[in-house]
Amino acid sequence: MSTTMNSRWLVPAVGFVIGVLIAAAELGRQATPWQAGLAFAIVAVYALGLRFLQSRSETASLLSGLPVDERWESINARALALAAQIVAIVLLIAFLGTQFAAGDATPYAALGATFAVAYIGGIIWYRWRP
């Protein structure tokens, strides 16, 4: 029961941390405190909304990482796989397009390398996980 309770509050906790980081970044770029507060509020309300709708909405439950049943778990896994494939293709196209245009492709190369390391790390993790 406590594991379920902890996982139900994981998304709002991460949302609040991300909200604080976004607000700090806004303040760092000389935004007004009102703008930073609004940036935090948008992320915080989204995270709390997901938490309070988890038990009432399959979509909110799925978005917060708690699939409702095996069918939704399968749909979620396939959707994430499709999204990852599209991100990989877009990164490759952006990298090549920037290279051919004689631009700086370093950001795309770094993102592509991060994607590849995360993918290989995931394979290793799930292969040897007990």
N, C-alpha and C positions, 0 to 999 in steps of 0.2 A: 504494500500500500504506500509506503513512504517513497519507493522508487517512482511510482506513478505520480505522486504528489510533487516530487522534485522535478520530474520531466515536464509536468504541466506548467511549472513556473520558470522553466529554463528559457523559453522564448521571450517572455516579458523581461527577465533579468538581462539577457543578451541585448534586447531592444533598448533597455535603459542605458546600458553601457555604450552602445552605439550612439544613442541620442546625446549622451554627455560628450562623446568624442566629436560628434558633428557640431554641437554647440561650441565646444572649445575651438574647433577649426574655424567656425564662423567668426568668433571673437578674435582669433589670430589674424584673420584677413580684414580686420578693422570694420566688421559689421557692428551694428548697434546691438545692445543687449536684447532688445525686443526681437530682432531678427534671429539671434541665437536661441532665444527662448522658444520662438515659433518652430525653428528647426528641431529642437528637442521635443517639443509637444507633438509634432507630426509623427515622429518615430515612436514615442511613448504611447500615444493613443492607438496607433496601429498594433503595437505589441500587446497592449492591454485588451484591445478589441478581439484579437485572436484568442487570447486566454479565456475571455468570458464567453466567447461563442464556440469554444472547442466542443462542449458537450451537446450543443444544439445544432451544429452545422458540420456536415462531413467535410465541406470545403475548408472551413476554418481549422478543423482538426488536422486535415491533411497539410495545410500551409504551415501549421505549427509543428509538424514532424511527428504527429501521432495518427498514423493511418487507422481508419475505422475497422476494416476487415481485410482479408487477404486480397480481395479484388482491388480495393483502393490502394493497398500496398503495392500490388503489381503495376497498377496504373501510374502511381507515383514513381516507382523505379524506372519504368519505361520513359516517363516524361523527363525525369532527370537525365537519363542517358541521352535522349534526343537533344535536350538543351546543351549538354556537354559536347555533343558532336557538332552542333551548330556553332557554339563558341569556338571550338577548335578550328573549324573551317573559316569563320570570320577572322580569327587571329591570323591564320595563314594567308588569307587574301590581303588583309591590311599590311602584314609584313612584306609580302611580295610587291604589293602596289607601292608601298613607300620605298622599297629598295629600287624598283625600276624608275621611280620618279626622283631618285637621288636624294631622298630625304633621310631623316634619322629614324631608323626602324628599331632602335634600341628598346623603346617601351613595349613594342609588340613582341620582340624577341624575349624580353623578360617575362611578359605575361604567358607566352607560349611555353617557356621553360618551366614556369611555376605550374602551369596546367599539366605538363608532362611529368614533373616530379610528383605532383599530387596523385596523378593516375597510377603511376608505377608504385608509389607508396601505398595506395589503396589496394592494389593487387597483392602486394606483399603482406599487408595487414590482414586482409580477408583470407588469404591462402593459409597463413600460419596461425590464425586466431583459433583458440580452442573451441 
